């Protein structure tokens, strides 16, 4: 797993959680003798054949094979620093990197080239042996690059296998070809907006963000976090934080408004702060949709409201949050509580709002678009319930499934909080959602993916953007802090989080 480190607020015991994996996953990587930027032909110490991308293909997913050495571009690779003693191995002809295919951690899993997504299945530690050969160990699986079944046949595919330092099938010669001359025109790659960002690592600055709604900007663009307000500041309006270094450090930008819209206090007597924002962008409309909650703690008299803007940059002359009014309301006795909105767009372009808390749990309702309001005649559909509390839904599509993340347990109680993040999946955004054991989330199912970790006792209030998940965690000595990590996926297609 990639390790994500997180800074605690002042007053918490652990200021930084170190990102260190087990030693056997990174054996002797400090002895790696590779020169960044240099292109190498990599040959097997056992067969004498060279690694290459099958048929010199530039298609993502093409397998890695061994063949008679030609030193053509599809047999040339360089090592790109991925941080913390790991490297990406990049093919010269395609610009893609070596990848443990489909996140398969088993012996014999295929190695292929794929677009650089920053995943740990695309990162390798390098061990240099006394005889000058090298072994490459994958960060995700802990397995070594291996000649499957000790084959000496040209065209044989390359796999991964349990690391054996004495195995010639896992030792490779590096023969430098040049020192980084211009590449011979790799395949055009998607724009940086299409490349999922990597996790930011240690977070610092103003990270006291509860129920964070993450917006991870494209390369070179700012990141933003919108969060639950604090009644002591900005009339309890939604606070905004910005990072200009890919999510590592955060600064406050104030609140969405200076005072709450008057109609909110009329509709929800006693409302102090606004909760649980959700940020959705519609490129066709050129508009950001900010959903948020007005309620009071423990009450079912709640509403989800909407504000829109054409930009997130406060310095832009067009920056202005427009109050669009209420989207959905709940009253005592309803089957749901109208809080914690999340927007998901299905494969047919239909917009849905997932929402809910306690009572009869998590629901989804179709939206009219581009108004962003509930579609005429649309009826809520129940997706999940849980004894002991469930709220904070967020949904994403990955592969053939929609994944529903929820927060269960008790929030907002500092060191006594019991929040945990759970997940289920379905082929439809309207369910049914089953957990990894096949239990329907309407019957209390949900696979826990993150709870207590390190110096934290609980985690929840999550949001999803560009392959990242943001959440808040409660410290063992009180307080809460923002966490951001990359979602990784196991061989069975389930998300994996580590919180470290």
Secondary structure as a PSIPRED ss2 file (coil, helix, strand):
# PSIPRED VFORMAT (PSIPRED V4.0)

   1 X C   1.000  0.000  0.000
   2 X C   1.000  0.000  0.000
   3 X C   1.000  0.000  0.000
   4 X C   1.000  0.000  0.000
   5 X C   1.000  0.000  0.000
   6 X C   1.000  0.000  0.000
   7 X E   0.000  0.000  1.000
   8 X C   1.000  0.000  0.000
   9 X C   1.000  0.000  0.000
  10 X C   1.000  0.000  0.000
  11 X C   1.000  0.000  0.000
  12 X C   1.000  0.000  0.000
  13 X C   1.000  0.000  0.000
  14 X C   1.000  0.000  0.000
  15 X C   1.000  0.000  0.000
  16 X E   0.000  0.000  1.000
  17 X C   1.000  0.000  0.000
  18 X C   1.000  0.000  0.000
  19 X C   1.000  0.000  0.000
  20 X C   1.000  0.000  0.000
  21 X C   1.000  0.000  0.000
  22 X C   1.000  0.000  0.000
  23 X H   0.000  1.000  0.000
  24 X H   0.000  1.000  0.000
  25 X H   0.000  1.000  0.000
  26 X H   0.000  1.000  0.000
  27 X C   1.000  0.000  0.000
  28 X C   1.000  0.000  0.000
  29 X H   0.000  1.000  0.000
  30 X H   0.000  1.000  0.000
  31 X H   0.000  1.000  0.000
  32 X C   1.000  0.000  0.000
  33 X C   1.000  0.000  0.000
  34 X C   1.000  0.000  0.000
  35 X C   1.000  0.000  0.000
  36 X C   1.000  0.000  0.000
  37 X C   1.000  0.000  0.000
  38 X C   1.000  0.000  0.000
  39 X E   0.000  0.000  1.000
  40 X E   0.000  0.000  1.000
  41 X E   0.000  0.000  1.000
  42 X E   0.000  0.000  1.000
  43 X E   0.000  0.000  1.000
  44 X E   0.000  0.000  1.000
  45 X C   1.000  0.000  0.000
  46 X C   1.000  0.000  0.000
  47 X C   1.000  0.000  0.000
  48 X C   1.000  0.000  0.000
  49 X C   1.000  0.000  0.000
  50 X E   0.000  0.000  1.000
  51 X E   0.000  0.000  1.000
  52 X E   0.000  0.000  1.000
  53 X E   0.000  0.000  1.000
  54 X H   0.000  1.000  0.000
  55 X H   0.000  1.000  0.000
  56 X H   0.000  1.000  0.000
  57 X C   1.000  0.000  0.000
  58 X C   1.000  0.000  0.000
  59 X C   1.000  0.000  0.000
  60 X C   1.000  0.000  0.000
  61 X C   1.000  0.000  0.000
  62 X C   1.000  0.000  0.000
  63 X E   0.000  0.000  1.000
  64 X E   0.000  0.000  1.000
  65 X E   0.000  0.000  1.000
  66 X E   0.000  0.000  1.000
  67 X E   0.000  0.000  1.000
  68 X C   1.000  0.000  0.000
  69 X C   1.000  0.000  0.000
  70 X C   1.000  0.000  0.000
  71 X C   1.000  0.000  0.000
  72 X C   1.000  0.000  0.000
  73 X H   0.000  1.000  0.000
  74 X H   0.000  1.000  0.000
  75 X H   0.000  1.000  0.000
  76 X C   1.000  0.000  0.000
  77 X E   0.000  0.000  1.000
  78 X E   0.000  0.000  1.000
  79 X E   0.000  0.000  1.000
  80 X E   0.000  0.000  1.000
  81 X E   0.000  0.000  1.000
  82 X E   0.000  0.000  1.000
  83 X E   0.000  0.000  1.000
  84 X C   1.000  0.000  0.000
  85 X C   1.000  0.000  0.000
  86 X E   0.000  0.000  1.000
  87 X E   0.000  0.000  1.000
  88 X E   0.000  0.000  1.000
  89 X E   0.000  0.000  1.000
  90 X E   0.000  0.000  1.000
  91 X E   0.000  0.000  1.000
  92 X C   1.000  0.000  0.000
  93 X C   1.000  0.000  0.000
  94 X C   1.000  0.000  0.000
  95 X C   1.000  0.000  0.000
  96 X C   1.000  0.000  0.000
  97 X E   0.000  0.000  1.000
  98 X E   0.000  0.000  1.000
  99 X E   0.000  0.000  1.000
 100 X E   0.000  0.000  1.000
 101 X H   0.000  1.000  0.000
 102 X H   0.000  1.000  0.000
 103 X H   0.000  1.000  0.000
 104 X C   1.000  0.000  0.000
 105 X C   1.000  0.000  0.000
 106 X C   1.000  0.000  0.000
 107 X C   1.000  0.000  0.000
 108 X C   1.000  0.000  0.000
 109 X C   1.000  0.000  0.000
 110 X E   0.000  0.000  1.000
 111 X E   0.000  0.000  1.000
 112 X E   0.000  0.000  1.000
 113 X E   0.000  0.000  1.000
 114 X E   0.000  0.000  1.000
 115 X C   1.000  0.000  0.000
 116 X C   1.000  0.000  0.000
 117 X C   1.000  0.000  0.000
 118 X C   1.000  0.000  0.000
 119 X C   1.000  0.000  0.000
 120 X H   0.000  1.000  0.000
 121 X H   0.000  1.000  0.000
 122 X H   0.000  1.000  0.000
 123 X C   1.000  0.000  0.000
 124 X E   0.000  0.000  1.000
 125 X E   0.000  0.000  1.000
 126 X E   0.000  0.000  1.000
 127 X E   0.000  0.000  1.000
 128 X E   0.000  0.000  1.000
 129 X C   1.000  0.000  0.000
 130 X C   1.000  0.000  0.000
 131 X C   1.000  0.000  0.000
 132 X C   1.000  0.000  0.000
 133 X C   1.000  0.000  0.000
 134 X E   0.000  0.000  1.000
 135 X E   0.000  0.000  1.000
 136 X E   0.000  0.000  1.000
 137 X E   0.000  0.000  1.000
 138 X E   0.000  0.000  1.000
 139 X C   1.000  0.000  0.000
 140 X C   1.000  0.000  0.000
 141 X C   1.000  0.000  0.000
 142 X C   1.000  0.000  0.000
 143 X E   0.000  0.000  1.000
 144 X E   0.000  0.000  1.000
 145 X E   0.000  0.000  1.000
 146 X E   0.000  0.000  1.000
 147 X E   0.000  0.000  1.000
 148 X H   0.000  1.000  0.000
 149 X H   0.000  1.000  0.000
 150 X H   0.000  1.000  0.000
 151 X C   1.000  0.000  0.000
 152 X C   1.000  0.000  0.000
 153 X C   1.000  0.000  0.000
 154 X C   1.000  0.000  0.000
 155 X C   1.000  0.000  0.000
 156 X C   1.000  0.000  0.000
 157 X E   0.000  0.000  1.000
 158 X E   0.000  0.000  1.000
 159 X E   0.000  0.000  1.000
 160 X E   0.000  0.000  1.000
 161 X E   0.000  0.000  1.000
 162 X E   0.000  0.000  1.000
 163 X C   1.000  0.000  0.000
 164 X C   1.000  0.000  0.000
 165 X C   1.000  0.000  0.000
 166 X C   1.000  0.000  0.000
 167 X C   1.000  0.000  0.000
 168 X H   0.000  1.000  0.000
 169 X H   0.000  1.000  0.000
 170 X H   0.000  1.000  0.000
 171 X C   1.000  0.000  0.000
 172 X E   0.000  0.000  1.000
 173 X E   0.000  0.000  1.000
 174 X E   0.000  0.000  1.000
 175 X E   0.000  0.000  1.000
 176 X E   0.000  0.000  1.000
 177 X E   0.000  0.000  1.000
 178 X E   0.000  0.000  1.000
 179 X C   1.000  0.000  0.000
 180 X C   1.000  0.000  0.000
 181 X C   1.000  0.000  0.000
 182 X C   1.000  0.000  0.000
 183 X C   1.000  0.000  0.000
 184 X C   1.000  0.000  0.000
 185 X C   1.000  0.000  0.000
 186 X C   1.000  0.000  0.000
 187 X C   1.000  0.000  0.000
 188 X C   1.000  0.000  0.000
 189 X C   1.000  0.000  0.000
 190 X C   1.000  0.000  0.000
 191 X C   1.000  0.000  0.000
 192 X C   1.000  0.000  0.000
 193 X C   1.000  0.000  0.000
 194 X C   1.000  0.000  0.000
 195 X C   1.000  0.000  0.000
 196 X C   1.000  0.000  0.000
 197 X C   1.000  0.000  0.000
 198 X C   1.000  0.000  0.000
 199 X C   1.000  0.000  0.000
 200 X C   1.000  0.000  0.000
 201 X C   1.000  0.000  0.000
 202 X C   1.000  0.000  0.000
 203 X C   1.000  0.000  0.000
 204 X E   0.000  0.000  1.000
 205 X E   0.000  0.000  1.000
 206 X C   1.000  0.000  0.000
 207 X C   1.000  0.000  0.000
 208 X C   1.000  0.000  0.000
 209 X C   1.000  0.000  0.000
 210 X C   1.000  0.000  0.000
 211 X C   1.000  0.000  0.000
 212 X C   1.000  0.000  0.000
 213 X E   0.000  0.000  1.000
 214 X E   0.000  0.000  1.000
 215 X E   0.000  0.000  1.000
 216 X C   1.000  0.000  0.000
 217 X C   1.000  0.000  0.000
 218 X C   1.000  0.000  0.000
 219 X C   1.000  0.000  0.000
 220 X C   1.000  0.000  0.000
 221 X C   1.000  0.000  0.000
 222 X C   1.000  0.000  0.000
 223 X E   0.000  0.000  1.000
 224 X E   0.000  0.000  1.000
 225 X E   0.000  0.000  1.000
 226 X E   0.000  0.000  1.000
 227 X E   0.000  0.000  1.000
 228 X C   1.000  0.000  0.000
 229 X C   1.000  0.000  0.000
 230 X C   1.000  0.000  0.000
 231 X C   1.000  0.000  0.000
 232 X C   1.000  0.000  0.000
 233 X C   1.000  0.000  0.000
 234 X H   0.000  1.000  0.000
 235 X H   0.000  1.000  0.000
 236 X H   0.000  1.000  0.000
 237 X C   1.000  0.000  0.000
 238 X C   1.000  0.000  0.000
 239 X E   0.000  0.000  1.000
 240 X E   0.000  0.000  1.000
 241 X E   0.000  0.000  1.000
 242 X E   0.000  0.000  1.000
 243 X E   0.000  0.000  1.000
 244 X C   1.000  0.000  0.000
 245 X C   1.000  0.000  0.000
 246 X C   1.000  0.000  0.000
 247 X C   1.000  0.000  0.000
 248 X C   1.000  0.000  0.000
 249 X E   0.000  0.000  1.000
 250 X E   0.000  0.000  1.000
 251 X E   0.000  0.000  1.000
 252 X E   0.000  0.000  1.000
 253 X E   0.000  0.000  1.000
 254 X E   0.000  0.000  1.000
 255 X E   0.000  0.000  1.000
 256 X C   1.000  0.000  0.000
 257 X C   1.000  0.000  0.000
 258 X C   1.000  0.000  0.000
 259 X C   1.000  0.000  0.000
 260 X C   1.000  0.000  0.000
 261 X C   1.000  0.000  0.000
 262 X H   0.000  1.000  0.000
 263 X H   0.000  1.000  0.000
 264 X H   0.000  1.000  0.000
 265 X H   0.000  1.000  0.000
 266 X H   0.000  1.000  0.000
 267 X H   0.000  1.000  0.000
 268 X C   1.000  0.000  0.000
 269 X C   1.000  0.000  0.000
 270 X C   1.000  0.000  0.000
 271 X C   1.000  0.000  0.000
 272 X C   1.000  0.000  0.000
 273 X C   1.000  0.000  0.000
 274 X E   0.000  0.000  1.000
 275 X E   0.000  0.000  1.000
 276 X E   0.000  0.000  1.000
 277 X E   0.000  0.000  1.000
 278 X E   0.000  0.000  1.000
 279 X E   0.000  0.000  1.000
 280 X E   0.000  0.000  1.000
 281 X E   0.000  0.000  1.000
 282 X E   0.000  0.000  1.000
 283 X C   1.000  0.000  0.000
 284 X C   1.000  0.000  0.000
 285 X C   1.000  0.000  0.000
 286 X C   1.000  0.000  0.000
 287 X E   0.000  0.000  1.000
 288 X E   0.000  0.000  1.000
 289 X E   0.000  0.000  1.000
 290 X E   0.000  0.000  1.000
 291 X E   0.000  0.000  1.000
 292 X E   0.000  0.000  1.000
 293 X E   0.000  0.000  1.000
 294 X E   0.000  0.000  1.000
 295 X C   1.000  0.000  0.000
 296 X C   1.000  0.000  0.000
 297 X C   1.000  0.000  0.000
 298 X C   1.000  0.000  0.000
 299 X C   1.000  0.000  0.000
 300 X C   1.000  0.000  0.000
 301 X C   1.000  0.000  0.000
 302 X E   0.000  0.000  1.000
 303 X E   0.000  0.000  1.000
 304 X E   0.000  0.000  1.000
 305 X E   0.000  0.000  1.000
 306 X E   0.000  0.000  1.000
 307 X E   0.000  0.000  1.000
 308 X E   0.000  0.000  1.000
 309 X E   0.000  0.000  1.000
 310 X C   1.000  0.000  0.000
 311 X C   1.000  0.000  0.000
 312 X C   1.000  0.000  0.000
 313 X C   1.000  0.000  0.000
 314 X C   1.000  0.000  0.000
 315 X C   1.000  0.000  0.000
 316 X C   1.000  0.000  0.000
 317 X C   1.000  0.000  0.000
 318 X C   1.000  0.000  0.000
 319 X C   1.000  0.000  0.000
 320 X C   1.000  0.000  0.000
 321 X C   1.000  0.000  0.000
 322 X E   0.000  0.000  1.000
 323 X E   0.000  0.000  1.000
 324 X E   0.000  0.000  1.000
 325 X E   0.000  0.000  1.000
 326 X E   0.000  0.000  1.000
 327 X E   0.000  0.000  1.000
 328 X E   0.000  0.000  1.000
 329 X E   0.000  0.000  1.000
 330 X E   0.000  0.000  1.000
 331 X C   1.000  0.000  0.000
 332 X C   1.000  0.000  0.000
 333 X C   1.000  0.000  0.000
 334 X C   1.000  0.000  0.000
 335 X C   1.000  0.000  0.000
 336 X C   1.000  0.000  0.000
 337 X C   1.000  0.000  0.000
 338 X C   1.000  0.000  0.000
 339 X C   1.000  0.000  0.000
 340 X C   1.000  0.000  0.000
 341 X C   1.000  0.000  0.000
 342 X E   0.000  0.000  1.000
 343 X E   0.000  0.000  1.000
 344 X E   0.000  0.000  1.000
 345 X E   0.000  0.000  1.000
 346 X C   1.000  0.000  0.000
 347 X C   1.000  0.000  0.000
 348 X C   1.000  0.000  0.000
 349 X C   1.000  0.000  0.000
 350 X C   1.000  0.000  0.000
 351 X E   0.000  0.000  1.000
 352 X E   0.000  0.000  1.000
 353 X E   0.000  0.000  1.000
 354 X E   0.000  0.000  1.000
 355 X E   0.000  0.000  1.000
 356 X E   0.000  0.000  1.000
 357 X E   0.000  0.000  1.000
 358 X C   1.000  0.000  0.000
 359 X C   1.000  0.000  0.000
 360 X C   1.000  0.000  0.000
 361 X C   1.000  0.000  0.000
 362 X E   0.000  0.000  1.000
 363 X E   0.000  0.000  1.000
 364 X E   0.000  0.000  1.000
 365 X E   0.000  0.000  1.000
 366 X E   0.000  0.000  1.000
 367 X E   0.000  0.000  1.000
 368 X C   1.000  0.000  0.000
 369 X C   1.000  0.000  0.000
 370 X C   1.000  0.000  0.000
 371 X C   1.000  0.000  0.000
 372 X C   1.000  0.000  0.000
 373 X C   1.000  0.000  0.000
 374 X E   0.000  0.000  1.000
 375 X C   1.000  0.000  0.000
 376 X C   1.000  0.000  0.000
 377 X C   1.000  0.000  0.000
 378 X C   1.000  0.000  0.000
 379 X C   1.000  0.000  0.000
 380 X C   1.000  0.000  0.000
 381 X E   0.000  0.000  1.000
 382 X E   0.000  0.000  1.000
 383 X E   0.000  0.000  1.000
 384 X E   0.000  0.000  1.000
 385 X C   1.000  0.000  0.000
 386 X C   1.000  0.000  0.000
 387 X C   1.000  0.000  0.000
 388 X C   1.000  0.000  0.000
 389 X C   1.000  0.000  0.000
 390 X E   0.000  0.000  1.000
 391 X E   0.000  0.000  1.000
 392 X E   0.000  0.000  1.000
 393 X E   0.000  0.000  1.000
 394 X E   0.000  0.000  1.000
 395 X E   0.000  0.000  1.000
 396 X E   0.000  0.000  1.000
 397 X E   0.000  0.000  1.000
 398 X E   0.000  0.000  1.000
 399 X C   1.000  0.000  0.000
 400 X C   1.000  0.000  0.000
 401 X E   0.000  0.000  1.000
 402 X E   0.000  0.000  1.000
 403 X E   0.000  0.000  1.000
 404 X E   0.000  0.000  1.000
 405 X E   0.000  0.000  1.000
 406 X E   0.000  0.000  1.000
 407 X E   0.000  0.000  1.000
 408 X E   0.000  0.000  1.000
 409 X C   1.000  0.000  0.000
 410 X C   1.000  0.000  0.000
 411 X C   1.000  0.000  0.000
 412 X C   1.000  0.000  0.000
 413 X C   1.000  0.000  0.000
 414 X H   0.000  1.000  0.000
 415 X H   0.000  1.000  0.000
 416 X H   0.000  1.000  0.000
 417 X C   1.000  0.000  0.000
 418 X C   1.000  0.000  0.000
 419 X C   1.000  0.000  0.000
 420 X E   0.000  0.000  1.000
 421 X E   0.000  0.000  1.000
 422 X E   0.000  0.000  1.000
 423 X E   0.000  0.000  1.000
 424 X E   0.000  0.000  1.000
 425 X E   0.000  0.000  1.000
 426 X E   0.000  0.000  1.000
 427 X C   1.000  0.000  0.000
 428 X C   1.000  0.000  0.000
 429 X C   1.000  0.000  0.000
 430 X C   1.000  0.000  0.000
 431 X C   1.000  0.000  0.000
 432 X C   1.000  0.000  0.000
 433 X C   1.000  0.000  0.000
 434 X E   0.000  0.000  1.000
 435 X C   1.000  0.000  0.000
 436 X C   1.000  0.000  0.000
 437 X C   1.000  0.000  0.000
 438 X C   1.000  0.000  0.000
 439 X C   1.000  0.000  0.000
 440 X E   0.000  0.000  1.000
 441 X H   0.000  1.000  0.000
 442 X H   0.000  1.000  0.000
 443 X H   0.000  1.000  0.000
 444 X C   1.000  0.000  0.000
 445 X C   1.000  0.000  0.000
 446 X C   1.000  0.000  0.000
 447 X E   0.000  0.000  1.000
 448 X E   0.000  0.000  1.000
 449 X E   0.000  0.000  1.000
 450 X E   0.000  0.000  1.000
 451 X C   1.000  0.000  0.000
 452 X C   1.000  0.000  0.000
 453 X E   0.000  0.000  1.000
 454 X C   1.000  0.000  0.000
 455 X C   1.000  0.000  0.000
 456 X E   0.000  0.000  1.000
 457 X E   0.000  0.000  1.000
 458 X E   0.000  0.000  1.000
 459 X E   0.000  0.000  1.000
 460 X E   0.000  0.000  1.000
 461 X E   0.000  0.000  1.000
 462 X E   0.000  0.000  1.000
 463 X E   0.000  0.000  1.000
 464 X E   0.000  0.000  1.000
 465 X E   0.000  0.000  1.000
 466 X C   1.000  0.000  0.000
 467 X C   1.000  0.000  0.000
 468 X E   0.000  0.000  1.000
 469 X E   0.000  0.000  1.000
 470 X E   0.000  0.000  1.000
 471 X E   0.000  0.000  1.000
 472 X E   0.000  0.000  1.000
 473 X E   0.000  0.000  1.000
 474 X E   0.000  0.000  1.000
 475 X E   0.000  0.000  1.000
 476 X C   1.000  0.000  0.000
 477 X C   1.000  0.000  0.000
 478 X C   1.000  0.000  0.000
 479 X C   1.000  0.000  0.000
 480 X E   0.000  0.000  1.000
 481 X E   0.000  0.000  1.000
 482 X E   0.000  0.000  1.000
 483 X E   0.000  0.000  1.000
 484 X E   0.000  0.000  1.000
 485 X E   0.000  0.000  1.000
 486 X E   0.000  0.000  1.000
 487 X C   1.000  0.000  0.000
 488 X E   0.000  0.000  1.000
 489 X E   0.000  0.000  1.000
 490 X C   1.000  0.000  0.000
 491 X C   1.000  0.000  0.000
 492 X C   1.000  0.000  0.000
 493 X C   1.000  0.000  0.000
 494 X C   1.000  0.000  0.000
 495 X E   0.000  0.000  1.000
 496 X E   0.000  0.000  1.000
 497 X C   1.000  0.000  0.000
 498 X C   1.000  0.000  0.000
 499 X C   1.000  0.000  0.000
 500 X C   1.000  0.000  0.000
